[in-house]
Amino acid sequence: MSAEAGGDGTLALPTQPPASAPLAAAAVPTGSHTTSVKIRGPSSKYVKLNVGGTLFYTTIETLTKQDNMLSAMFSGRMEVLTDSEGWILIDRSGKHFGTLLNYLRDDRVSLPHSRQGLEELNTEAKYYLVSGLVTQCETAIKLKKDEHFPLARIPVITSPREAKMLIAKTGKPLVRLLFNRANNKYSYTSASDDNILKNIELFDKLSVRFYSRVNFVKDISSGNDEICCWTFYGRRAQVAEISCTSIVYTSEKKQTKVEFPESKILEETLNVLLYEQVDSEKDDFEFDSLPRCHHRTCLYSDDEDEGAKAKP
């Protein structure tokens, strides 16, 4: 491959170099393996980039499409560093360089979803002086700061009396999950522990998803034989119940089996929305107006229930 030197000391790349040949010849030696050169050639010519160890292959047209640092580097205005194989070396992280190239190609790009990703891309866009991408990143970061992440307050009840009070005090539909592993009289089947956790995890996801429309209650009371049971209420009355527990008989002994009927739970959760009263102004639990036990979210303790029974 041959290159013609211009009057300003830059190297003009041939129109169609061999595929294996480097894209620039040596101009000013800077070390045993790297060379400092000025890149100049047709806009359709491809160049090889090594950005922090990540390799890219793109055209001079893409790199010089806008007025920024990359345009200066690949239009002959700045010297760039190449290795012995013709890769142009850029001492920056290559994590978001592909996103930056896509922006230069199309003048638009899909931004990272996380705030950390946005800030990292914004840092690179500022370094390369890609002002349009900087504006998009900073706008997206500002929106991330203003985002509101919902917080669902879930009361934990420990007695039947608390359950009755909560049901009576809400106008919203209500979903109640009772789980108490200690209620078991027999050994559990192999998948039961995992299914208990899956039921609790689904409850937490639903409570965040529908927190503004449905009230959710966790019941850990021990006054019944249930181990895992979903109960659904609409307009202060029970409308459905899903028991996730059953007894199975083996050749040697009885065992308790806990299931995870996900599709049925989702169906009943959606069905309970039919009882939603959209014109109700005060449907949420009034946490601050009700007595609490210590710092927990329960309303009364079992000791208070016993004390109430002992009073004449």
MIKOLPA-484119 format. One record per residue (C-alpha): chain; x, y, z; residue in one letter. Coordinates in nm, 4 decimals, decimal comma. Example, Ala and Ser with C-alpha at 12.3 -4.5 7.8 and 13.67 -1.06 7.14 Angstrom:
BEGIN
ATOM  kette        xx        yy        zz  rest
ATOM      A    1,2300   -0,4500    0,7800     A
ATOM      A    1,3670   -0,1060    0,7140     S
//
This chain:
BEGIN
ATOM  kette        xx        yy        zz  rest
ATOM      A    0,0000    0,0000    0,0000     M
ATOM      A    0,1230    0,3492   -0,0802     S
ATOM      A    0,0280    0,6884    0,0592     A
ATOM      A    0,0893    1,0335   -0,0761     E
ATOM      A    0,2163    1,3066    0,1532     A
ATOM      A    0,0489    1,6453    0,1330     G
ATOM      A    0,2143    1,9789    0,1734     G
ATOM      A    0,0966    2,0053    0,5361     D
ATOM      A    0,2571    1,6774    0,6407     G
ATOM      A   -0,0652    1,4732    0,6522     T
ATOM      A   -0,1075    1,1391    0,4828     L
ATOM      A   -0,3667    1,0876    0,2092     A
ATOM      A   -0,5140    0,7366    0,2270     L
ATOM      A   -0,5610    0,5486   -0,1022     P
ATOM      A   -0,9177    0,5022   -0,2206     T
ATOM      A   -0,9166    0,1202   -0,2010     Q
ATOM      A   -0,6430   -0,0184    0,0260     P
ATOM      A   -0,6078   -0,3942    0,0774     P
ATOM      A   -0,8370   -0,5196    0,3493     A
ATOM      A   -0,5503   -0,6300    0,5695     S
ATOM      A   -0,3443   -0,3132    0,5311     A
ATOM      A   -0,3383   -0,0455    0,8007     P
ATOM      A   -0,5292    0,2695    0,7249     L
ATOM      A   -0,2470    0,5127    0,7964     A
ATOM      A    0,1268    0,5107    0,7533     A
ATOM      A    0,3842    0,6251    1,0030     A
ATOM      A    0,4506    0,9975    1,0270     A
ATOM      A    0,6124    1,0750    1,3616     V
ATOM      A    0,7476    0,7774    1,5627     P
ATOM      A    0,6468    0,7950    1,9287     T
ATOM      A    0,7565    0,4528    2,0509     G
ATOM      A    0,8383    0,0979    1,9491     S
ATOM      A    0,4760   -0,0065    1,8841     H
ATOM      A    0,2735    0,3121    1,8327     T
ATOM      A    0,2835    0,5882    1,5739     T
ATOM      A    0,1427    0,9410    1,5713     S
ATOM      A   -0,0237    1,0349    1,2406     V
ATOM      A   -0,2788    1,2682    1,0907     K
ATOM      A   -0,5689    1,0902    0,9223     I
ATOM      A   -0,7028    1,2146    0,5912     R
ATOM      A   -0,8920    1,0263    0,3239     G
ATOM      A   -1,2227    0,9795    0,1381     P
ATOM      A   -1,5336    0,9996    0,3544     S
ATOM      A   -1,6340    0,6477    0,2511     S
ATOM      A   -1,3123    0,5005    0,3873     K
ATOM      A   -1,3388    0,2698    0,6899     Y
ATOM      A   -1,1124    0,3139    0,9912     V
ATOM      A   -1,0325    0,0775    1,2760     K
ATOM      A   -1,0706    0,2141    1,6289     L
ATOM      A   -0,9468    0,0677    1,9557     N
ATOM      A   -1,1323    0,2555    2,2301     V
ATOM      A   -1,0103    0,1407    2,5700     G
ATOM      A   -0,9662   -0,2142    2,4416     G
ATOM      A   -1,3028   -0,2316    2,2608     T
ATOM      A   -1,2755   -0,2463    1,8819     L
ATOM      A   -1,4930   -0,0514    1,6370     F
ATOM      A   -1,5036   -0,0289    1,2579     Y
ATOM      A   -1,6668    0,2758    1,1016     T
ATOM      A   -1,6285    0,5319    0,8223     T
ATOM      A   -1,4595    0,8704    0,8221     I
ATOM      A   -1,7943    1,0115    0,7088     E
ATOM      A   -1,9588    0,9026    1,0338     T
ATOM      A   -1,6766    1,0375    1,2476     L
ATOM      A   -1,6705    1,3764    1,0729     T
ATOM      A   -2,0466    1,4225    1,0325     K
ATOM      A   -2,0674    1,6795    1,3142     Q
ATOM      A   -1,8292    1,9445    1,4444     D
ATOM      A   -1,6726    1,7791    1,7480     N
ATOM      A   -1,3464    1,6256    1,8665     M
ATOM      A   -1,3864    1,3152    1,6504     L
ATOM      A   -1,4307    1,5360    1,3453     S
ATOM      A   -1,1045    1,7111    1,4286     A
ATOM      A   -0,9269    1,3804    1,4827     M
ATOM      A   -1,0306    1,2271    1,1508     F
ATOM      A   -1,0202    1,5298    0,9191     S
ATOM      A   -0,6450    1,5823    0,9507     G
ATOM      A   -0,6628    1,8627    1,2071     R
ATOM      A   -0,5326    1,6531    1,4957     M
ATOM      A   -0,2781    1,3766    1,5291     E
ATOM      A   -0,4003    1,0331    1,6389     V
ATOM      A   -0,2083    0,7377    1,7763     L
ATOM      A   -0,2013    0,4029    1,5921     T
ATOM      A   -0,0512    0,0667    1,6810     D
ATOM      A    0,1545   -0,1628    1,4599     S
ATOM      A   -0,1612   -0,3201    1,3115     E
ATOM      A   -0,3172    0,0098    1,2117     G
ATOM      A   -0,5716    0,0350    1,4946     W
ATOM      A   -0,6281    0,3961    1,6002     I
ATOM      A   -0,5919    0,4145    1,9778     L
ATOM      A   -0,8284    0,6238    2,1917     I
ATOM      A   -0,7663    0,6172    2,5651     D
ATOM      A   -1,1295    0,6239    2,6768     R
ATOM      A   -1,3836    0,3651    2,7909     S
ATOM      A   -1,5477    0,1848    2,5011     G
ATOM      A   -1,8613    0,0976    2,6963     K
ATOM      A   -2,0793    0,3681    2,5390     H
ATOM      A   -1,8753    0,4481    2,2289     F
ATOM      A   -2,1074    0,2380    2,0123     G
ATOM      A   -2,4037    0,4446    2,1319     T
ATOM      A   -2,2131    0,7598    2,0472     L
ATOM      A   -2,1390    0,6299    1,6949     L
ATOM      A   -2,5071    0,5470    1,6424     N
ATOM      A   -2,5968    0,9020    1,7392     Y
ATOM      A   -2,3476    1,0402    1,4860     L
ATOM      A   -2,4945    0,8136    1,2160     R
ATOM      A   -2,8636    0,8833    1,2771     D
ATOM      A   -2,8699    1,2027    1,4868     D
ATOM      A   -3,0770    1,0096    1,7420     R
ATOM      A   -3,0222    0,7098    1,9673     V
ATOM      A   -3,1892    0,5068    2,2412     S
ATOM      A   -3,0513    0,6225    2,5751     L
ATOM      A   -2,9659    0,3934    2,8691     P
ATOM      A   -3,2506    0,3338    3,1143     H
ATOM      A   -3,0489    0,3678    3,4329     S
ATOM      A   -2,9319    0,6977    3,5722     R
ATOM      A   -2,5788    0,5619    3,6046     Q
ATOM      A   -2,5746    0,4669    3,2359     G
ATOM      A   -2,7018    0,8119    3,1402     L
ATOM      A   -2,4329    0,9846    3,3442     E
ATOM      A   -2,1606    0,7635    3,1948     E
ATOM      A   -2,2803    0,8355    2,8390     L
ATOM      A   -2,3063    1,2057    2,9190     N
ATOM      A   -1,9443    1,2080    3,0387     T
ATOM      A   -1,8263    1,0524    2,7120     E
ATOM      A   -2,0414    1,2852    2,5013     A
ATOM      A   -1,8894    1,5841    2,6820     K
ATOM      A   -1,5369    1,4534    2,6251     Y
ATOM      A   -1,5947    1,4154    2,2502     Y
ATOM      A   -1,7866    1,7483    2,2402     L
ATOM      A   -2,1017    1,5914    2,0918     V
ATOM      A   -2,3304    1,8726    2,2092     S
ATOM      A   -2,6600    1,7286    2,0828     G
ATOM      A   -2,6106    1,4035    2,2728     L
ATOM      A   -2,5056    1,5955    2,5831     V
ATOM      A   -2,8357    1,7855    2,5724     T
ATOM      A   -3,0377    1,4641    2,5396     Q
ATOM      A   -2,8497    1,2974    2,8250     C
ATOM      A   -2,8856    1,5933    3,0617     E
ATOM      A   -3,2579    1,6186    2,9868     T
ATOM      A   -3,3023    1,2473    3,0597     A
ATOM      A   -3,0988    1,2740    3,3812     I
ATOM      A   -3,3194    1,5603    3,5017     K
ATOM      A   -3,6296    1,3510    3,4350     L
ATOM      A   -3,4745    1,0663    3,6326     K
ATOM      A   -3,4246    1,3005    3,9277     K
ATOM      A   -3,7896    1,4014    3,9121     D
ATOM      A   -3,9193    1,0444    3,8909     E
ATOM      A   -4,1472    0,9319    4,1709     H
ATOM      A   -4,1025    0,5778    4,2922     F
ATOM      A   -4,4220    0,4503    4,4576     P
ATOM      A   -4,4089    0,3392    4,8190     L
ATOM      A   -4,6724    0,0921    4,9285     A
ATOM      A   -4,7484    0,0845    5,3024     R
ATOM      A   -4,8498   -0,2680    5,3989     I
ATOM      A   -5,0015   -0,3249    5,7447     P
ATOM      A   -4,9064   -0,6508    5,9167     V
ATOM      A   -5,1835   -0,7883    6,1344     I
ATOM      A   -5,1428   -1,0419    6,4137     T
ATOM      A   -5,4984   -1,1100    6,5270     S
ATOM      A   -5,8476   -1,1576    6,3777     P
ATOM      A   -5,9618   -0,8372    6,5473     R
ATOM      A   -5,7119   -0,6314    6,3502     E
ATOM      A   -5,8298   -0,7906    6,0271     A
ATOM      A   -6,1926   -0,6998    6,0976     K
ATOM      A   -6,1009   -0,3399    6,1813     M
ATOM      A   -5,8987   -0,2911    5,8641     L
ATOM      A   -6,1661   -0,4418    5,6435     I
ATOM      A   -6,4262   -0,2177    5,8013     A
ATOM      A   -6,2186    0,0995    5,7626     K
ATOM      A   -6,1411    0,0866    5,3910     T
ATOM      A   -6,3598    0,1610    5,0924     G
ATOM      A   -6,1045    0,0210    4,8508     K
ATOM      A   -6,0871   -0,3415    4,7429     P
ATOM      A   -5,8589   -0,5358    4,9744     L
ATOM      A   -5,6224   -0,8295    4,9240     V
ATOM      A   -5,5105   -1,0201    5,2314     R
ATOM      A   -5,2330   -1,2811    5,2388     L
ATOM      A   -5,2184   -1,5039    5,5433     L
ATOM      A   -4,8973   -1,6986    5,5830     F
ATOM      A   -4,7717   -1,8763    5,8921     N
ATOM      A   -4,5268   -2,1585    5,8450     R
ATOM      A   -4,5502   -2,2563    6,2118     A
ATOM      A   -4,9106   -2,3719    6,1680     N
ATOM      A   -4,7951   -2,6887    5,9982     N
ATOM      A   -4,8654   -3,0210    6,1753     K
ATOM      A   -4,6728   -3,2374    5,9314     Y
ATOM      A   -4,3545   -3,2162    5,7288     S
ATOM      A   -4,3542   -3,0099    5,4100     Y
ATOM      A   -4,3153   -3,1455    5,0593     T
ATOM      A   -3,9914   -3,0568    4,8821     S
ATOM      A   -4,1299   -2,7580    4,6862     A
ATOM      A   -4,3438   -2,6103    4,9636     S
ATOM      A   -4,0870   -2,3694    5,1081     D
ATOM      A   -4,0112   -2,2257    4,7643     D
ATOM      A   -4,3827   -2,1859    4,6918     N
ATOM      A   -4,4394   -1,9969    5,0184     I
ATOM      A   -4,1698   -1,7508    4,9145     L
ATOM      A   -4,3197   -1,7226    4,5637     K
ATOM      A   -4,6582   -1,6332    4,7130     N
ATOM      A   -4,4994   -1,3635    4,9309     I
ATOM      A   -4,2987   -1,2280    4,6374     E
ATOM      A   -4,6095   -1,2057    4,4173     L
ATOM      A   -4,7950   -1,0272    4,6978     F
ATOM      A   -4,5182   -0,7664    4,7194     D
ATOM      A   -4,5191   -0,7122    4,3421     K
ATOM      A   -4,8967   -0,6733    4,3288     L
ATOM      A   -4,8951   -0,4311    4,6222     S
ATOM      A   -4,6532   -0,1995    4,4391     V
ATOM      A   -4,8391   -0,2364    4,1084     R
ATOM      A   -5,1881   -0,1629    4,2470     F
ATOM      A   -5,1058    0,0334    4,5615     Y
ATOM      A   -5,3154    0,3322    4,4525     S
ATOM      A   -5,6261    0,1239    4,3799     R
ATOM      A   -5,6185   -0,1712    4,6213     V
ATOM      A   -5,5249   -0,2051    4,9863     N
ATOM      A   -5,2990   -0,4982    5,0741     F
ATOM      A   -5,2639   -0,6643    5,4151     V
ATOM      A   -5,0205   -0,9264    5,5439     K
ATOM      A   -5,1670   -1,1566    5,8065     D
ATOM      A   -4,9285   -1,3505    6,0319     I
ATOM      A   -5,1802   -1,4364    6,3026     S
ATOM      A   -5,1762   -1,7846    6,4555     S
ATOM      A   -5,5432   -1,8152    6,5440     G
ATOM      A   -5,6264   -2,0522    6,2567     N
ATOM      A   -5,4905   -2,3573    6,0791     D
ATOM      A   -5,4051   -2,1907    5,7495     E
ATOM      A   -5,0447   -2,1806    5,6299     I
ATOM      A   -5,0843   -1,9814    5,3087     C
ATOM      A   -5,4159   -1,8323    5,2028     C
ATOM      A   -5,5249   -1,5396    4,9842     W
ATOM      A   -5,8523   -1,3611    5,0637     T
ATOM      A   -6,0107   -1,0931    4,8453     F
ATOM      A   -6,2582   -0,8298    4,9669     Y
ATOM      A   -6,4797   -0,5863    4,7805     G
ATOM      A   -6,6940   -0,3221    4,9521     R
ATOM      A   -6,5970   -0,4638    5,2924     R
ATOM      A   -6,7178   -0,8173    5,2138     A
ATOM      A   -6,5238   -1,1290    5,1186     Q
ATOM      A   -6,5652   -1,2127    4,7506     V
ATOM      A   -6,3054   -1,4860    4,6939     A
ATOM      A   -6,0523   -1,7046    4,8720     E
ATOM      A   -5,7598   -1,9116    4,7474     I
ATOM      A   -5,6087   -2,1659    4,9851     S
ATOM      A   -5,2636   -2,2689    4,8737     C
ATOM      A   -5,2317   -2,5540    5,1234     T
ATOM      A   -5,3353   -2,9185    5,1015     S
ATOM      A   -5,2545   -3,2495    5,2702     I
ATOM      A   -5,0973   -3,5231    5,0590     V
ATOM      A   -5,0699   -3,8880    5,1586     Y
ATOM      A   -4,7509   -4,0825    5,0961     T
ATOM      A   -4,6806   -4,4465    5,1650     S
ATOM      A   -4,5257   -4,3634    5,5007     E
ATOM      A   -4,6799   -4,0395    5,6321     K
ATOM      A   -4,8900   -3,7329    5,5680     K
ATOM      A   -4,7260   -3,4216    5,4299     Q
ATOM      A   -4,8308   -3,0599    5,3887     T
ATOM      A   -4,8150   -2,9274    5,0345     K
ATOM      A   -4,8045   -2,5540    4,9593     V
ATOM      A   -4,8809   -2,4549    4,6004     E
ATOM      A   -4,8354   -2,1371    4,3989     F
ATOM      A   -5,1505   -2,0853    4,1870     P
ATOM      A   -5,0171   -1,7712    4,0206     E
ATOM      A   -5,2703   -1,7425    3,7377     S
ATOM      A   -5,5653   -1,7822    3,9754     K
ATOM      A   -5,4221   -1,5202    4,2132     I
ATOM      A   -5,3741   -1,2727    3,9297     L
ATOM      A   -5,7273   -1,3393    3,8050     E
ATOM      A   -5,8865   -1,2750    4,1441     E
ATOM      A   -5,6742   -0,9616    4,1960     T
ATOM      A   -5,8075   -0,8199    3,8694     L
ATOM      A   -6,1615   -0,9298    3,9544     N
ATOM      A   -6,1520   -0,7437    4,2849     V
ATOM      A   -6,0929   -0,4197    4,0921     L
ATOM      A   -6,4576   -0,4454    3,9825     L
ATOM      A   -6,5475   -0,3358    4,3365     Y
ATOM      A   -6,3398   -0,0206    4,3121     E
ATOM      A   -6,5265    0,2979    4,4116     Q
ATOM      A   -6,3719    0,5663    4,1956     V
ATOM      A   -6,5665    0,8467    4,3624     D
ATOM      A   -6,4430    0,7637    4,7115     S
ATOM      A   -6,2208    1,0383    4,8559     E
ATOM      A   -6,0861    0,8613    5,1647     K
ATOM      A   -6,0161    0,4988    5,0806     D
ATOM      A   -5,6702    0,4500    5,2282     D
ATOM      A   -5,5950    0,3139    5,5731     F
ATOM      A   -5,5680    0,5957    5,8249     E
ATOM      A   -5,2436    0,4767    5,9817     F
ATOM      A   -5,1820    0,7871    6,1884     D
ATOM      A   -5,5245    0,7849    6,3549     S
ATOM      A   -5,5069    0,4248    6,4775     L
ATOM      A   -5,3149    0,2909    6,7807     P
ATOM      A   -5,0038    0,0904    6,7008     R
ATOM      A   -4,8043   -0,1735    6,8826     C
ATOM      A   -4,4428   -0,0571    6,9204     H
ATOM      A   -4,2931    0,0415    6,5809     H
ATOM      A   -4,4640   -0,2221    6,3736     R
ATOM      A   -4,7474   -0,1638    6,1335     T
ATOM      A   -4,9972   -0,3797    6,3209     C
ATOM      A   -5,2828   -0,2031    6,4960     L
ATOM      A   -5,3383   -0,4162    6,8038     Y
ATOM      A   -5,1419   -0,6923    6,9698     S
ATOM      A   -5,2680   -1,0294    7,0914     D
ATOM      A   -5,2129   -0,9125    7,4508     D
ATOM      A   -5,4603   -0,6287    7,3952     E
ATOM      A   -5,7173   -0,8791    7,2691     D
ATOM      A   -5,6729   -1,0897    7,5832     E
ATOM      A   -5,6961   -0,7793    7,8016     G
ATOM      A   -6,0188   -0,6765    7,6341     A
ATOM      A   -6,1698   -1,0201    7,6968     K
ATOM      A   -6,0765   -1,0028    8,0660     A
ATOM      A   -6,2544   -0,6711    8,1220     K
ATOM      A   -6,6082   -0,6973    8,2688     P
//
